[in-house]
Amino acid sequence: MPVSHLAVSARKVARSVGRGLAVAALGLAAAVAGAQSLPSELQGAWRATKLPEQSLSLFVQEVGGPVLLAVNPATPRNPASVMKLVTTWAGLSGLGPEYVWRTHLLARGGGVVDEQGTLSGPLYIQAAGDPSFTVQDLWLLLRELRLRGIKNLGEVVVDRSRFGNVAIDPGAFDNSPDRPYNASPDAMMVGLGATRLLFQPDARAKQWIPIVDPPVPGLRITGQVAWSDARCTGSPTVGTQVQGTASGVEVLLSGNAPGECGEFSVYRLALSQPEHFSNLFRMLWRELGGTLARGIVAGKVPPEAKPVAWHDSRPLADQIRIVNKQSNNVMARHLLLTLAAETSGPGATVPAGERAVLQLLQGQGVDTSGWVIGNGSGLSREGRLTASGLGGMLDAAWHSSLMPEFISSLAISGVDGTVRRRLRDDDVRGMAHLKTGTLRDARALAGYVLGASGKRYILVSMVNGDQAAAVRSFDDAVIRWLAAR
């Protein structure tokens, strides 16, 4: 999408929400002065948390109507994964619901081959930063090359210049470098950079058979998961330790799993994003009958290269459902960087993405005072939002023509996403569209609640502190209180 198109989209949203934000501002001004004490229906639920009032930021507003609750609404707090609401709304309103990422394969002359199917010159890959690009997508793209008579490649050049230097240390946040939620962003990411470890049960031998999927060369499994005759009470927990060896990378297994659970999978980061892509490319190209004479290197697509094949992602409106319902960190990072690339051009960085988000939201009249967007995923100790500011953004989204696409990306209480096991009572099940946020010292919840009267309410709750997890029962009480109104 051209930058001019992005700017026009943002202006349309700003015009459609300006009136609603004016109403919200008047309501907040009237409510803050006397809203430090909660209504009697909620006071007991708050006292039960044993949390200090200064740890809470709470904002509740009737859509298009008055502010009902405002406790420390202007205090910047870490929202954890609730930050994804900001990133997805900015992406949706700035790029549009139909936005797609296109990954290109290019060659000089559009793909000139000799009688043996040897491509003249290198194969160039123009990485798009597609957050949902899968192993299957890569296979289909390479199959297109074979259908065009290309069999033998000399060198493959991967152009990742759409993003700048955005690689991160996956272990920096919480010293868990093999966990998929810590995956580094990369313009040529495949399958979120994760490897699937499939465990098949052999009931007769009472042992688990581990399988690497995809079976890339140089990656092997050592150790074992012990068989247990215990009852299966949920997804088995498997210990893994990824370590480099002289011959490649090995994943050391530990732990035990009940045989009653049957076949199960876990996902781990075993290789860096560039290594993961290179290994997959080589494996899939060989399976398709292709050859690669030299190797895969980083570089740039020359101006004379012409497209040979390409892959378009699913539209943005579909992708933000995964980001919000499943709270996918690396996809949120990619969306932030994509917004930066569309706004400022190639070489997108996190600071450029943060500037793009804040500028877009400020253009919609959202009060972003005290906000720190960071990487856009919420997997950060530095991210900050205010409850009233986020409430204003949710009001802007509600009054936008893009409201249906945005609302559909949120988890539904007691039904799906991160709240599928919460609020399953008949009176609240399906009555709220929410995004949750969880870190060691932060809990947050934000979204929309439908009341029994048919009125809709905006809810933002954030607590920071060592005992932040205690706020969960209070948040549920607030949602039940609103659903009953």
N, C-alpha and C positions, 0 to 999 in steps of 0.2 A: 504494500500500500504506500503510495507517495506521501511525503510529509504534508503536502497541502491537503490531501484527503483526510489525514489524521486531524489536522487543525479544524477543518470544516466539521468533522464528526464531533469534536470537543465543543465547538460553538453551539451546535444543535442541542447537545445535552445540557449545556449551561443555560440556554434559553428556556428549556422545558422544566428545569428544576428551580430556577431563581425564585419563583413565587412561593414554592413550598418551603424553601430555606428561610425566607423572610418570616413566615409564620412560625417556624421552629425557633428562630432567634427571639421573637417576642415572648414565646412560651417559656424559654429557658430563663430569660431575664426575670420573669415573674416567679419562677419556681425555685431558683437557687437560694434566694434569701431565707426561705423557710423549709428547705427540704433535707436538712441534716438529720432529722429523725425519721425513721421508717414508719409506715402505717402499722397499726397494731397487729394486723394479720401476719406481718413479716418480722416483727421485732423478736419473737421467740426463736424463729429460725436463724436469725443473725446471732443472737446470744449463744445459741448452741454451737456455733463455729468456734467460739472463744478467740476470735480474731479481733484485733484493735480496729476501730472505725477508720483510722487514718490509713489502713492498708487497703481499703476498698474504694474503688471508683465505680459508681453505678449511675446509669442514665436510662430512663424509660420515658418514651414519648408516644402519645397517640399519633398515628400517621395523619398528617394534616391538621392536628389538633394540639392540645396543651402538653407540656412536659409534666409527667406525673411524679417522677423521682429524679433527683439529681444530687448524689452524694460525691463530693470531691470530683466533680465532672471535668475540671480543667487541669487535673494533676497528670502529667505524663507518666505512663506506666508501660512496662514490658507486656505486650499483648500475646506473646508466644505465637502460635500458628494462626491466631485471629488476624495477624498481619496479612494473611493471604486474601482476606476480603478486600483490602486496599489494592493489592497488586492485580487481582482479577477484575475488580471494577475499573481500575485505570486502564487495563488492557482491553477490556470489552468496550468501554466508552471511547477509548482513543484509537483502537485498531478496527473495531467493528466485529460483529458476530461471525461474519463470513470470512474473516482473515484466515489465510492458510500459509504454511511454510512450504516452500518448494526446494527440494534438494536436486541439484543438477549434476548429470554426468556430461562432460564436454570433451571434445578432441579437435585438433586442427582439421579443418575441412569438413567438420561434422561427422568424422569417423570413417576415414579412408583405410581400407584393408586390402592385402594382397590375396593371392590365390589360396594361401594356407590359413587365412583368417587372422593375420597379424596386423594389429593396429599401427598405423603410421604415427609415430610420436607418442607422447605420454597420454594416459587417460587422466583427465582432471575431474576432481569432485569439488563442486561448490557447495560447501556445507551451509545449511540455512538456520541451524539452531533449533530444528524441529524437536520439541520436547517429547513427542510421542512416537518417534521413529523406532521401529521394531526390527528384530532379526528377520521376520517375514517380509517386511518392507524392503530391507536390503537385498534379500534373496530375489524378490520380484524385480527390483531395479537391475540387478546383475543379469537376470534372465532376459531382460530387454536387450542387453548387449549381445547375448548369444543369439537372440532372434534376428539381430541385425548383422549376423555373420562374423562378429568379433569373437575370436577364440584366444588369441595369444596377445598378452599385454607385455610391454617392455617395463614401463615404470608407471606407478600411480601417484599422482600429486594431489594431496588433500589441502584445500584452501579453507581455513577456519577464520579468515579475516573478518567475518561478520561480527564476531566477538573479539574483544581485545584479550589482554592477559588476565583471564578470569579463573584460572585453575586454582583450586584450594587444596589444602591438606585435609583429607577426610577424617583424620584423627584429631584435628585441632580443637573441635568443639567439645567433645566429651570422651576423648581417648577410645573411641570405638570405630576405627578406620574401616572395618569390613561391613558396617551396617549401611544398607541402601539409602536410608534417610540422610546420610552424610555424603552422598555422591557429589562429586565435583561437576559443575556445569561445563559443557564442552559443545562447540558448535556442531560437531559430528558425533553426537551421542547416539548410541544404539541400545535399545532395551534398558534405558536408564543406567547403563553401565554395569548392570548387575548380572551375576551368574546364578543360575538355578541349580540347587542341589536337591535332586529327587531321591527319596528314600522308599524303596520297595520292600514289602515284608516277605520274608521266607518263613512261614509259620512252622513248617516241618523242622527246619534247622534252628528256629528261634533266633533269627538274626536279621539285621537290616542291611540291604544291599544299596549302597550309595551310587548315584549316577550323576555325572556332570552334564548339564544341558545349557548351552550347546557344548559338545565335546571338543573344545579348542585345543590345539597342541600346546604342550608345555604346562598344562594345568592338571594336577593330579590330587587325589584324596588319600590321606593317611589317617591312622587312628580308626576308631569305630564308635558307633552309637550302640550302647548295650540294649538288648531286648528286655522288656519288662512285662510281667504278667499282671501288672496293676490295671485298674480301670482307667479308661480314657476319659479325661474330664475337660479336654480342650486341645488346642494345637500343641504338639510336643515342642519342648524347648531343647535345642541342640547347641552345644558349645562348639565354637569354631575359632581357629587361629590361623590367619593367613601369613605365610612366611616365604621369603624368597630362598631358592636353592640354586646350586650350580647348574641344574638342568631346567630351571623354570620357576614355577610357583606351586606350592602345595598348600592344601587346606587340611589342617589337623582337626579331626573330629573328636568330640567327647560328649559325655552325658548319656542319658537313657531315654527310651520312648516306649510306651505301652503298645504291644502288638495289636491290641484292640482298636487302635486309632486308624490302622490301615495306611495306605500310601499317603505320603505327605511331602511337602516341599518347603525349603527355606531358600532365601535369596541372600547372596553375599557379594561384596565388592572384593574381587580377587586381583584385578588388574587396574592400571590407570585407564582413563577414558581413551587416550590414543592407542594404547596397547590392546585394549578390549576391541576397538574397532578394527585394527590391523589384523588381529588374529581371526576375527569373524570374517573379514573380507577374504583373506587367504583360504580359509576353510570352505566358505560357500562358493568361491570362484572355482576351486579345485573340484568340488562336488558337481558343479555345472559343466565340467569338462574343460575348463579354461586353464591357461598357464600364465605364470607371472615370472618374467625373466630376471628382473632386478629386485625391486622392492617398493615399499610405500613410504613416501617422504612428505614433509610439510612444504608448502609453497603457495604460489598464487596462480590463478587462472589468467593466462595472457589474453589480450584483447581479441586476438584472431581466433581463439577457440570458439567452436560452435556447439550448441546442444545436441546430444545424441539421445539421451533419455532423461526422464525426470520423475520425481515422485512428489505428489501434493499430499500434505497432511490432512487429517480431519479438521473441520473448521474450528475456530477459536471457541465458539459457543459450546461445542462438545468437550473441548479440552479443559475448560475451567470447571466442568463438573467433576473431573478426576482430581483437579487441584484442590477443590474445596471439600468435596465429599470424602475423599481419601486422604486429604491433607498431604499432598505430594510436594516435598520440599524442592527437589531439583527442577520439577516442571515450573514451579513458581519462580525460581531463579531465572529460568530461561525466558519466561514471559516478561520479567522486568528488563532483561538484557535486550529482548526483541523490541520492546517499546523504546529503549535507548537507541537502538540501531535505526528504527524508523524515524526517530526524532532528530538524531545527530549524525547519522551515517554509520558506516562500518567501524569496527574497532570498539564496539560497545563495552562499557564498563559498569560496575555497580554504582559508582557515584553518578554517572550519566543517567542511569536508570532511575535513581532516586530523584534527581532533578526533574526528569520527565514526568514522574508520577506527581510530585508536588505541584509543578506548574499546571498540569492538567486539572488536578482537583481544585486548586485555587481559582482556576478559570471557571469552575462550576460553583464557586461561592463557598466551598468547604473551608472551615477554619482549621488549618494544619499547624497552628502554633504549638511548638514543643515536640513536633513529630520527628522521628528518626526512622526512615524506611529501611535502611540497610540493604540486605540482600533480597528483600521482598518475600522471604519465606517464613520469617518469624523464628527461624533456628538461629538465634542470636541473643547475646546478653545485652546488646546495646539498643535494640529496637525500642521505640517509644511511640505510643498513641495516647490521645486523651479520649475519655468516654464521650464527652459532648461533641468533640470533633468527629469521631467515628459515627456517632449518632446522626450528625449532620450529613455525613457521606451516605449513610444508609437511607436517609430521607431523600437525598438527591437521586439515588438509584431508584427508589420507589416511584418518584415522579417522572422518571425518564421513560421514553418509549422502549428502552432496552430492559426494563424491569423484568419481564417474563424470563428472558435468558439468564439474568443474574440470579433471580430467586431460585430457578431450577437447578443452579449449581450448588445450593446449600443442602446440608444434610437435613432429613426430615425426622423429627422427634419420634423415637420408638420404631422407626422404619428402616433407615439406611444410614450409610456413612458412619461418622464417628459418634453419632448419638443413637445408633440402632438398638443399643441395649439400655438406653436411658429413657425415662418418661414414657413407659409403655402402658400406663394406666389409660383406660378408655377415654377419660376426660381430657387428656393432653396428647395422646398418641396421634401423630399427624397434624397437630395444631401449630407446630413451630418449625420454621426453617432457620437453621443455626450453623454457626461455625465455632468449633471449640479450639482452645489453645492450651497446651500443657508443656511446661518446663519444670525443672527441679524446684524453682522458687517463683513460679508464675502460673496462674490459672486465669483463663479468660473465656468469655462466651458472648457471642453477639449474633444478632439476626432479627427475625420478625416472629411475632406470636399473634395468632388469630384468636380473638376473644369470642365468648359465647354469643355476644351481642352482634357479632359480625364486624366489629371494629378491629383494626390491625394496629399492633404496637411494635415500636422499635425498642430493642433491648440491648444494652451494652453493660457487661460486668467484667471488671478486672481486679485481681488481687495479686499483689507482689509481697513476698516474704517467705520465711522458712516453712511456715505451716499453711501455705496457700491452698493446698489440696483440700483443706477443711471447708472451703467455700462451696463445694459441689452441692451439698444438700440445700444450702441457701439459694443457689441459682435455680435449682429445681423448684423450690418453693415459689420463687418469683414467677417462673413460667406458669406454674399452676394457678397462681393468683391472677395473672393476666388472662389465661385461658378461660377462667371463670367469669370474667367481667363482661 
